[in-house]
């Protein structure tokens, strides 16, 4: 028996979503970028709260949080490249 999706309209492209799911399993970088931006939603308010409110705007706190996450990710990548150069 085929499952019915009653809450989805009949002309919704389910096959397109299946193709998108297969593509997302092959390409990991967009998923990593999305998770980094979501994690930045947690980090940025902590940066904003830790700083004096007159010293940073909210936009600067989000930018600083994103810069910190990118720097941390880049340092992990360089550490892996130094100790496993044959994979790269």
N, C-alpha and C positions, 0 to 999 in steps of 0.2 A: 504494500500500500504506500503510495507516494504521499509525503507530508505536504500539507497545504499551509501556505502563508497567508492567512486571512487578513492580517494587518498591512500587507504590502499590496500595492495595486497590481493589476494583472499585466500591465505593460512595463513593470520595473525590470531592468536588465540584470537578472540574477547571474547569467552567464558572464557578464562583464565583471561582476564582483568576484566570481570564481577565478577569472583570469588575473584580476588584480591581486587576489590572495596568493596565487602561485608566483606571481612576479615579486610580491613582497617577501616571499620565502627565499627567493634567489638573491635579491638585492637588499643587503643589510644596512647600507649607509643611510637611506632615508629613515629607516626605523630608529637607528642610533641618533640621528639628528632630532627626530621627534621626541625621543626619550630625554635627550639633553635639554631641550626647550621646556619639557614638562618638569624636569628636575630643577631648572632655573626658577620656576614658579615657587619652589620651596626655598631655594637659596636666597633669592633676591629680597624677600621681606626680612630675612635674618640679617642681611647686610644693611638694609635700611634701618632696622631697629638698633643694630649695634653702633651705627654712626650717629653723630649728632644731626638732628633734622635740619639744621641750618647749613651743614656742610655738603650734604648730598640731596639731589632731587630724587624722586622715585625712578625716573628714567635712568639716571646715572647709577642707581643701585642695581637695576636690572642689567644694565650694560656691564657693570663691574662683576656681577654674579656670573654672567655669560662668559666674560673674559677669563674669570677664574676657572670655570668648567672646561673651557677650550684649552687653557694652559695646562691643566691637570691631565686632560686626555692626550695632548701632544707630548707631555713628558712620559706618559706610559708608552706611547707609540715609539718614541725615541729609545727608551729603555729596552723594549722588545727588539728593535732594529739592531742595537749594539750587541745584544747577546744571542740573537738568532739571525745573523745576516743572510744565511742561505735560503731563508723563506722569502726574502725580498730581493 
